[in-house]
Amino acid sequence: MESGKVKIGEDVDLVGYNKKIVKTTITGIETFRKQMETAQAGDNVGLLLRSLQRDDVFRGTLKKTIM
């Protein structure tokens, strides 16, 4: 993560290579095969996202928090 904080259960928008914005929810946060409750700027994490497949997200896809 480059900036901000996220936590499990947070609603996010994914903005990337395709023109549409995908709305989803964070169902899990992992780092080096360990479960985390929150992540902050500087953490190297994997986000588990509700109702998305591996092919729906690409490296470089941006996550933005819904306010």
C-alpha positions as a Python dict, from the first residue, in 0.01 Angstrom:
ca = {
    (1, 'M'): (0, 0, 0),
    (2, 'E'): (125, 346, -85),
    (3, 'S'): (-106, 559, 128),
    (4, 'G'): (-394, 538, 372),
    (5, 'K'): (-537, 256, 583),
    (6, 'V'): (-782, -27, 516),
    (7, 'K'): (-963, -274, 740),
    (8, 'I'): (-1170, -586, 690),
    (9, 'G'): (-1531, -512, 596),
    (10, 'E'): (-1450, -179, 431),
    (11, 'D'): (-1622, -97, 99),
    (12, 'V'): (-1381, 5, -179),
    (13, 'D'): (-1382, 100, -549),
    (14, 'L'): (-1126, -55, -785),
    (15, 'V'): (-1009, 174, -1065),
    (16, 'G'): (-779, 36, -1330),
    (17, 'Y'): (-725, -56, -1690),
    (18, 'N'): (-1090, -99, -1786),
    (19, 'K'): (-1323, 201, -1798),
    (20, 'K'): (-1574, 78, -1539),
    (21, 'I'): (-1528, 116, -1164),
    (22, 'V'): (-1579, -206, -968),
    (23, 'K'): (-1733, -179, -619),
    (24, 'T'): (-1641, -452, -373),
    (25, 'T'): (-1574, -526, -4),
    (26, 'I'): (-1249, -632, 163),
    (27, 'T'): (-1304, -974, 318),
    (28, 'G'): (-946, -1037, 430),
    (29, 'I'): (-598, -889, 452),
    (30, 'E'): (-286, -1108, 435),
    (31, 'T'): (86, -1047, 453),
    (32, 'F'): (338, -1329, 417),
    (33, 'R'): (61, -1586, 483),
    (34, 'K'): (-49, -1416, 808),
    (35, 'Q'): (-397, -1274, 861),
    (36, 'M'): (-423, -907, 956),
    (37, 'E'): (-714, -692, 1073),
    (38, 'T'): (-584, -366, 923),
    (39, 'A'): (-314, -250, 682),
    (40, 'Q'): (-151, 88, 648),
    (41, 'A'): (84, 274, 415),
    (42, 'G'): (411, 86, 367),
    (43, 'D'): (266, -263, 424),
    (44, 'N'): (312, -527, 154),
    (45, 'V'): (-33, -694, 159),
    (46, 'G'): (-276, -900, -40),
    (47, 'L'): (-641, -799, -22),
    (48, 'L'): (-912, -1064, -44),
    (49, 'L'): (-1205, -908, -226),
    (50, 'R'): (-1569, -1019, -233),
    (51, 'S'): (-1714, -1152, -563),
    (52, 'L'): (-1406, -1097, -779),
    (53, 'Q'): (-1203, -1350, -970),
    (54, 'R'): (-825, -1342, -1015),
    (55, 'D'): (-864, -1225, -1377),
    (56, 'D'): (-1077, -923, -1274),
    (57, 'V'): (-786, -741, -1105),
    (58, 'F'): (-443, -664, -1251),
    (59, 'R'): (-117, -544, -1104),
    (60, 'G'): (-140, -167, -1078),
    (61, 'T'): (-514, -155, -1017),
    (62, 'L'): (-590, 128, -774),
    (63, 'K'): (-807, 88, -465),
    (64, 'K'): (-996, 387, -338),
    (65, 'T'): (-1205, 402, -25),
    (66, 'I'): (-1570, 496, -56),
    (67, 'M'): (-1641, 798, 161),
}
